[in-house]
Amino acid sequence: MMKKEYYVAFIDEKTKKAFEELKSGKFEDSRLYGFIDRAIDDLKKDPACGIKIPTKQIPKEYKKYDVDNLWKYNLPGAWRLVYTIKADDVMILSVILEWMSHKEYERRFNY
C-alpha cells in the first residue's frame, strides 16, 4: 500500500500573504512567523498533531469553507493556529484557516 503524502496549504491567498508578511515584520511578527513555520513542518509530518475540536464547537465562521473537521495547534506565546484536514486517495492536506491570540481564540470559540 502506498503511503499518503502530507501537504500544508493556506485557505486563500490573503492568508498566505499575511503569513509571508510576518517574516519581515517587527520582532513579535517575525517570531510568530517562526512559530507558524515550525507548526507547518510538524503538520507535514503528522496532520493530526494538533488538538481536534469537537464538531459541535466549530464556529459558524468556518462553515463558508465547508469545514467538517477543525483542529487547533498551540503555538508558543499563547497563539493558536486553526486548521482543517482534507484527504483523498493520494494525499492528506492540512489547510491553515487562521492564527490568533489565545484571547481572540476564546472569543471565537465562546470559551
C-alpha positions as a Markdown table, in Angstrom:
| # | Residue | x | y | z |
|---|---|---|---|---|
| 1 | Met | 0.0 | 0.0 | 0.0 |
| 2 | Met | 1.3 | 3.4 | -0.9 |
| 3 | Lys | 1.9 | 5.9 | 1.9 |
| 4 | Lys | -0.2 | 9.1 | 1.5 |
| 5 | Glu | 1.8 | 12.3 | 1.1 |
| 6 | Tyr | 1.2 | 15.1 | 3.6 |
| 7 | Tyr | 0.9 | 18.7 | 2.5 |
| 8 | Val | 0.1 | 22.0 | 4.0 |
| 9 | Ala | -1.6 | 24.9 | 2.3 |
| 10 | Phe | -3.4 | 28.2 | 3.3 |
| 11 | Ile | -7.1 | 28.6 | 2.8 |
| 12 | Asp | -6.6 | 31.5 | 0.5 |
| 13 | Glu | -4.0 | 33.9 | -0.9 |
| 14 | Lys | -4.9 | 36.6 | 1.6 |
| 15 | Thr | -4.0 | 34.2 | 4.5 |
| 16 | Lys | -0.8 | 33.1 | 2.8 |
| 17 | Lys | 0.2 | 36.7 | 2.1 |
| 18 | Ala | -0.4 | 37.6 | 5.8 |
| 19 | Phe | 1.8 | 34.7 | 6.8 |
| 20 | Glu | 4.6 | 35.8 | 4.5 |
| 21 | Glu | 4.4 | 39.4 | 5.7 |
| 22 | Leu | 5.0 | 38.3 | 9.3 |
| 23 | Lys | 8.5 | 37.3 | 8.2 |
| 24 | Ser | 9.6 | 40.8 | 7.6 |
| 25 | Gly | 7.5 | 42.4 | 10.3 |
| 26 | Lys | 8.6 | 43.7 | 13.7 |
| 27 | Phe | 10.2 | 41.3 | 16.3 |
| 28 | Glu | 6.9 | 39.7 | 17.5 |
| 29 | Asp | 5.7 | 39.2 | 14.0 |
| 30 | Ser | 8.9 | 37.5 | 12.8 |
| 31 | Arg | 8.9 | 35.3 | 15.9 |
| 32 | Leu | 5.3 | 34.3 | 15.2 |
| 33 | Tyr | 6.3 | 33.6 | 11.6 |
| 34 | Gly | 8.9 | 31.2 | 13.0 |
| 35 | Phe | 6.3 | 29.5 | 15.3 |
| 36 | Ile | 3.9 | 29.0 | 12.4 |
| 37 | Asp | 6.7 | 27.8 | 10.1 |
| 38 | Arg | 7.6 | 25.2 | 12.7 |
| 39 | Ala | 3.9 | 24.2 | 13.0 |
| 40 | Ile | 3.8 | 23.7 | 9.2 |
| 41 | Asp | 6.8 | 21.4 | 9.5 |
| 42 | Asp | 5.0 | 19.4 | 12.2 |
| 43 | Leu | 1.8 | 19.2 | 10.1 |
| 44 | Lys | 3.8 | 17.9 | 7.2 |
| 45 | Lys | 5.0 | 15.0 | 9.4 |
| 46 | Asp | 1.7 | 14.4 | 11.2 |
| 47 | Pro | -1.5 | 16.3 | 10.2 |
| 48 | Ala | -3.2 | 15.1 | 13.4 |
| 49 | Cys | -0.5 | 16.6 | 15.7 |
| 50 | Gly | -2.9 | 19.3 | 16.8 |
| 51 | Ile | -6.0 | 19.1 | 19.1 |
| 52 | Lys | -9.2 | 18.1 | 17.4 |
| 53 | Ile | -12.1 | 20.5 | 18.1 |
| 54 | Pro | -15.4 | 18.7 | 18.6 |
| 55 | Thr | -17.7 | 19.1 | 15.5 |
| 56 | Lys | -20.4 | 20.8 | 17.5 |
| 57 | Gln | -18.0 | 23.5 | 18.6 |
| 58 | Ile | -16.9 | 24.5 | 15.1 |
| 59 | Pro | -17.8 | 28.3 | 14.8 |
| 60 | Lys | -20.1 | 29.2 | 12.0 |
| 61 | Glu | -17.4 | 31.5 | 10.6 |
| 62 | Tyr | -15.7 | 28.4 | 9.2 |
| 63 | Lys | -18.8 | 26.9 | 7.5 |
| 64 | Lys | -18.1 | 29.1 | 4.4 |
| 65 | Tyr | -15.0 | 26.9 | 3.9 |
| 66 | Asp | -17.1 | 23.7 | 4.0 |
| 67 | Val | -15.2 | 22.6 | 7.1 |
| 68 | Asp | -16.3 | 19.3 | 8.7 |
| 69 | Asn | -13.3 | 18.9 | 11.0 |
| 70 | Leu | -11.3 | 21.5 | 12.8 |
| 71 | Trp | -8.0 | 21.4 | 14.6 |
| 72 | Lys | -6.0 | 23.8 | 16.7 |
| 73 | Tyr | -2.3 | 23.8 | 17.1 |
| 74 | Asn | -1.0 | 25.6 | 20.2 |
| 75 | Leu | 1.8 | 27.9 | 19.3 |
| 76 | Pro | 4.3 | 29.4 | 21.8 |
| 77 | Gly | 3.2 | 32.7 | 23.4 |
| 78 | Ala | -0.4 | 31.6 | 23.7 |
| 79 | Trp | -1.1 | 31.8 | 19.9 |
| 80 | Arg | -3.4 | 29.3 | 18.2 |
| 81 | Leu | -3.2 | 28.0 | 14.7 |
| 82 | Val | -6.6 | 26.8 | 13.4 |
| 83 | Tyr | -6.7 | 24.3 | 10.5 |
| 84 | Thr | -8.8 | 21.6 | 8.9 |
| 85 | Ile | -7.7 | 18.4 | 7.2 |
| 86 | Lys | -8.8 | 17.3 | 3.8 |
| 87 | Ala | -7.9 | 13.9 | 2.4 |
| 88 | Asp | -8.3 | 11.9 | -0.8 |
| 89 | Asp | -6.7 | 8.7 | -2.1 |
| 90 | Val | -3.3 | 10.3 | -2.7 |
| 91 | Met | -2.7 | 12.9 | -0.1 |
| 92 | Ile | -3.7 | 14.4 | 3.2 |
| 93 | Leu | -3.8 | 18.2 | 3.1 |
| 94 | Ser | -3.7 | 20.4 | 6.3 |
| 95 | Val | -5.4 | 23.7 | 5.4 |
| 96 | Ile | -4.5 | 26.6 | 7.6 |
| 97 | Leu | -7.5 | 28.8 | 8.1 |
| 98 | Glu | -6.0 | 31.4 | 10.5 |
| 99 | Trp | -3.9 | 32.1 | 13.6 |
| 100 | Met | -4.9 | 34.2 | 16.5 |
| 101 | Ser | -4.0 | 35.1 | 20.1 |
| 102 | His | -5.5 | 33.0 | 22.9 |
| 103 | Lys | -7.8 | 35.8 | 23.8 |
| 104 | Glu | -9.2 | 36.0 | 20.2 |
| 105 | Tyr | -9.4 | 32.2 | 20.2 |
| 106 | Glu | -11.5 | 32.2 | 23.3 |
| 107 | Arg | -13.8 | 34.8 | 21.8 |
| 108 | Arg | -14.2 | 33.0 | 18.5 |
| 109 | Phe | -15.0 | 29.7 | 20.3 |
| 110 | Asn | -17.1 | 31.2 | 23.1 |
| 111 | Tyr | -15.0 | 29.8 | 25.9 |
